[in-house]
Amino acid sequence: MYTVIKRMEISASHFLNLSYSSKCEQLHGHNWIITVYCRSYELDENGMVVDFSHIKKVVKDQLDHKHLNDVLPFNPTAENIAQWICSQVSHCFKVEVSESEGNTAIYEKD
């Protein structure tokens, strides 16, 4: 089994639509740390699980310096963002999304 891990930082704003009162309902931003985990039993024709630059392109091109409520079709919680990234990257099985030190959401495929 081969595993590749790509860690990157993006800056993005968002606000949350919540069923309770919270300061997170107000527009705010984070320097998000996103870690993407991909694995495969076999390598592709280039000797890779997935190209690191492809992972970066999916995440940074779509999310970096963006207002997440405008580019994502769901409430942009860290949990939802982690699941969405995992669905966008080939061979991805796990994504960690940290919106600040000590606040991390992890999505793992079954």
N, C-alpha and C positions, 0 to 999 in steps of 0.2 A: 504494500500500500504506500502510495506517495502522498504527501501532504505539503501544500504551500500555504504560507500565511503572509498576507499583505496588511500592513498597518499604515494608516494615513490620517492626516488632520484636515478638517474642512471648517470653514466659518460659514454659518448660516443662521438666519432668523426664523422664528416661528411663533405661533401662539397655539394654545390648546383649547379645544372645545370640550368642556368638562361638565359633569352633572352636579358639581359642587363648586363653591366659590374658592378661587385660588389666584394667586398673583401670576401663575403660568397662563392664565387666560389673556394676559396683556402681551403685546408684542415685545419680544426679547430675543437675544441671540446667544449662541454658544460657539466655542471652539471645540467642535466635536472630534473625538478620537474614535476612528472606526477600524476594526480589525476583522478581516475577511479570511475564513478558513476554507480551503478547497482540497479535495482528495480524489484519487482515482487509483484503481488497481493497475491501469496501463497508462503509458504516456502517449501523447498524440504524435503525429508524424514529425513534429519539431522537437520531440524529447521533453515535452512539458505537460503538466496537468492543465494549466491555464497560464497564459502569458500575464505577468504582473502588470504590464501596461494596459491590458484589457480590463483588469479589475479597477485600476486607477481611473480609466476612462469612464467606466460605468458609474463610479461613485463621484469623482471630482467633476466631470463634465456636467453631470445632471444635478448635483447638489451644492457644490462649493460656491460661496458668495451668492446664494439664492435665498429667496423667501420660500421656505418649504411648503407653506400652505398654498402657494401658487403653482408649485410643480408636482406635488404629490396628491393623488386622488383620495386621501384618507386623513384622519386626524394624525398629525405628525408627532406622535409620541416616540420615544426612543425604541420601544418594543415594536411598534409598527414599522419604523424605519429599518430596523434590523431584519425583520421578515421580508420586507420589500427588496432590500439589497440582496439577500440570499436568493430570492427568486430571479434576480437579474443576472447573476454571475454563474457561468458554467461550472459544474462540479462543486458548487458551494454547499457546505453542510452546516456551517455555523458562522454567525456574525455577532460581534460585540459592538455596541454603540454606547460610548460614554459622552454624556453632555457636560459633565464637569467631574472633577476628581471626587471619587466616592459614589458617583451615580452612573451605574452601568446597567444596560439591558442586554440580555443575550437571547438570541433566537437560534435553536438547533432543530434541524430536520429530524424526524423520527428515524 
